[in-house]
Every structure is written in structure tokens, then in C-alpha cells.
Amino acid sequence: MSRHFGVLVLVVGLLAAVIPGPTPAAAAACESLSALAVPNTTITVAQSVPSGTFSAPSGEVVNDLPAFCRVAGFATPTSASRIGFEVWMPSSGWNGKFEGIGNGGFAGSILYSALAPGLRRGYATAGTDDGHTGGDARWALGHPERVVDFGYRAVHETAERAKAIIRAFYGNGPRRSYFSGCSDGGREALMEAQRFPDDYDGIIVGAPANFWTHHFVGFVWNEQATMGGPGSYIPTSKLPAIQAAALAACDALDGIVDGIIDDPRRCHFDPSQLLCQGADANTCLTAPQVTALMKIMDGPRNPGTGKQIFPGYTPGAVAAPGNWSVWITGAPPGGALQFFFGNQFFTNMVFEDPSWDFRTFDFDSDVDVTDNKLAGILNSTNPDLRRLKARGGKIIMYHGWEDGAIAPLNAINYYESVVRAVAEEDGRKPDTRDRGDALRETQQFFRLFMAPGMLHCGGGPGPHAIGGVFGASPPQIDAAHDVLSALDQWVDRHVAPDKIIATKYVDDDPGKGVAMQRPLCPYPQKAVYRGHGGTNEAANFACRGAAEHDGDGDDRDR
């Protein structure tokens, strides 16, 4: 925080301390906020928006909004920065709380629709473009300060300005502040927890791209696997055969045959069983395709040491709409989003060479080049969360087990690193029975929920509607079903979530009703069928310890 910005916050805070509430006399009229003086900030819009439909500058249309005050502007913490932001504040019925919203991909725009759910619930909300416009990474070429803005500065600067604007409008600052993000927004969420723990009281981390440099190495690995040699491309028409074989091998391991692999770590599906024995067909894979699939599932490895660079992907929902055909294999060939993001990243941010070719990437030396240049700016992998914990901050992290964009084991790997850090700070040995104590201590402020059958930030064959950025809303907005409500209850009432009930709608259409509900359990627990009642009802499942995989052996029902 700059010295001048800190003075501004202090002055407004002192004013708020002598004003009992957001009365009309205390709260500034919305339009007058255009003259609000905030250091290194330009306010470009301050307008009262009536209830109903809002047409955003991007062309996006957002419906069913309450009346609100919209403030837009940009921050210039450096001469090379231009961080766009928007703050939306309910004209009436403010709940006294603030929700910051994370971005996705390379950012480059305000996510207007993501500001709306919190606003409808009485939150003041804010978002940022992360300091640039456009969905690719060309903005980064030759602009190191913009890379820093994207890496961590923009979200922090937006939080500071949003709080000052909220305080000026209502006469009081937010009583609680939360951050919600998925994908790149999940990376941003962990960045806030690690670098700026005073910004937010609670943080929702969805499918985080927090190990950014290695995650993007994985993109190039998959591109080389499927596009680097003749015949290795896996067409969309073959994905159903892969999914069917994986489900045949692993669906029943949890005791229920339902088209969902409960814990892919227990699945030992061998792609070679799909090798064509005769002519090529959609029901089998050629030898190059088998090799490509094995590489995708295994993840990138150092060719010299064999050490895994980033986890591989799970095969249980590869044919689901919006999954592998969009992210990994691509349709048409070369059209996968992973290839787009990977090529943009290495061309513009790592090698800064428009002629760079993915086929030249060295999974030994080039990984070091990438880390040395950008890990300290883009990665939010620091397991030391002591400052957030000390101030009473809480984190809820979730990740879909069938995510085709970010390998789900990445979330578990980060969570386990935090457990080890907690053990080590107390002088324990994390590989002994003391790990159980460290896990329980970690769960006092940080809980991870893995979602069987969920894709990237939502969607998929499993129950996935729990709210969150990019996710579907649950049928009930309460702490039992909705992740923001669960976080709010944990922070405000000190009631930790022992499960979150996820919902699957019929045809993923809320208007058609609920098809299935099941509990998501705090890692390492898993939802276990009680053995009676319908398997589409959450009440017939219990959260139980997962001793086989990193659990502490706690087998009590929750």
C-alpha cells in the first residue's frame, strides 16, 4: 500500500468512526463519487443504475439486478500501469460486506456477470481487468510492469480502492470482506492469502491455476503429446470410448455405478487396453494415440530425472461437453484451449519471441528458464499462511476431480504443502503420526473440497452447483449448499463447513429441477454411501475419513 493511499484510508476510517451508520447525510450521492480523490486513481464513471437490466460496456447484458451505484475507473500504481476496475454497491439493503471477484484466463476485461450474484445478495462487489485489455497475452510482450499487475498487483490495488469507494458511498467501510475466484481467479485468491492477507477476511479458491509456470508447461506437454507426431491426435469421436473404458475399470470402486469416479487416485485404468487390434475405429486407439493418452494422464516429466513437473489429468469424464474436446485434445486438431493459452504464454511472456514453436520446448532447461523469470510473479504456491491464520482469516478451496483445464491433483498438492508447513512451524515431523494434528490445525482455517465428476469450475456429470465464480447457483442459498454462505458463516459465526451439498440439475437446467445432490467433504474425507436410500439424495451419504489416501483415519460420520 502506498503511503498516500494509507493516509486516505485512515482519514476516511476516522470519519466513519464518528458516524453511526450509512445515513443519507453521511453517505455520498453516487454521482458525486466522480470527484472522489483517491491517489493514483482516475474515476471515469459514477452512475446510479436503476433496477432491472444493465448493458455493460463490453456488450454483456446482466439481468435481474437491484438498483446500484456503479463506479468505474483505473489505478496507476506505476507509470506503466492502467488497472481497470469497477465497484458495484447496492443503493439500498447493503449487508455491510464486500466481495472481490477474480478473473479467468489471461483476464483483460471486467467480468460483469460475476459481479451480479453478490450484488443481488446485498454485497458491494468489485472486479478488475488485471491491468490490460484483450483475452490473449500480447499485452505482456515488452511490458514487465503489466505482467506484475496481472500477477498480483491488480487484485490488491482494486481491493484497496474498492474499500475506499465503499466507505465514501455508505459512510462506513465493509464489516467483512471476501474474495471469490476460480481458475486464474483461484490463483489470484491464493495470491491474496499469501501476499496481502489483510485485504480479505475470507477467501474462496476455485480450481486454482496457482502453480502457473508448471501448469503451462503441462499445456505444452499435452500439445506435444497430441500434435507433435503423426497420428497422435485423438479426435473427439474417440473420447466416448476412452470414458467408457475408464468408467468400466473404476466407476464401481466406490460401491455405486453412477457414471462418476469418486476418487480417481484409486483408478488404475490402462489406456493400452484400447489399442486397436485391427482397423482403426472410434472404439479403439492407435498406438500413437495410446501413447498420447498415457502422457496426458501422467503429466509432464523431466526427461533426465523422471520427476513429475505437474500432475496429469483424470479420464472419467473426457467425453463430457466442454471438457477434453475443448481443453486438451481440441476440435479441430490444434484447437484446444490449452494450446492457445500455452502458446500465448511462452511466446509473449517467457521467451518474448513471436516465432517460438511449441515443438522446441525442452522439459528440462526451459522449465528452469520459465521459473527463473516468472515463478516469483505468477505462482501463488507459498504454503506459509501464518499471517492470514493469525488474523482469523478463512479459506475454502474446491476443485473438480474431472477438470480438463487444471489437473485436480494440483489442489491436493498445494493443500498438503500447507499441512506440512503447519507441522513444521510447530516443530512436528510432517511424515509421522503428528501429521494428523497438523491437518486438524490446518482445517481450523483452511478446508479443501474435492468434487467428483465436476469439470473446470463447474459442469460435468457430478453434482457441481455450489455457487462460486463461473459456477451454477444451488437451489438454496444457505451455508449448507452455497460456498459463499458457508464462508460467511465460518468467518462471522465461527461455524466451519463440515460439508457442502452440491447439486446436479436435470440437463444442467435449474428450471427442470434437481437430478442429484451429494455432499462434498473436507479433504481428506470422502462422501460414502450409507448403504440404504436413493443414491441421488445427499442425506444418504456420510463424510468419512480416507485413510487409504493421505487421511488421518478418522472414520466418524459427519
Buried (B, 14 or more C-beta within 10 A) or exposed (E): BEEEBEEBBEEBBEBBEEBEEBEEEBBBEBEEBEEBEBBBBEBEEBEEBEEEEBEBEEEEEBEEBBBBBBBBBBBBBBEEBBBBBBBBBBBEEBBBBBBBBBBBBBBBBBBBBBBBBBBBBBBBBBBBBBBBBEBBBBBBBEBEBBBBBBBBBBBBBBBBBBBBBBBBBBBBBBEBBBBBBBBBBBBBBBBBBBBBBBBBBBBBBBBBBBBBBBBBBBBBBBBBBBBBEEEBBBBBEBBEBBBBBBBEBBBEBBEBEBBBBBBBBEBEBEBEEBEBEEEEEEEBBBEBBBBBBBBBBBBBBBEEEEEBBBBBBBBBBBBBEBBBBBBBBBBEBEEBBBBBBBBBBBBBBBBEEEEBEBEEBEBEEBBEBBBEBBBEBBBBBBBBBEBBBEEEBBBBBBBBBBBBBBBBBBBBBBBBBBBBBBBBBEEBEBEEEBBBBBBEBBBEBBBBBBBBBBBBBBBBBBBBBBBBBBBBBBBEBEBBBBBBBBBBBBBBEEEBBBBBBBBBBEEBEBEEEBBBBBBBBBBBBBBBBEEEEEBBEBEBBBBBBBEEEBBBEBEEEB
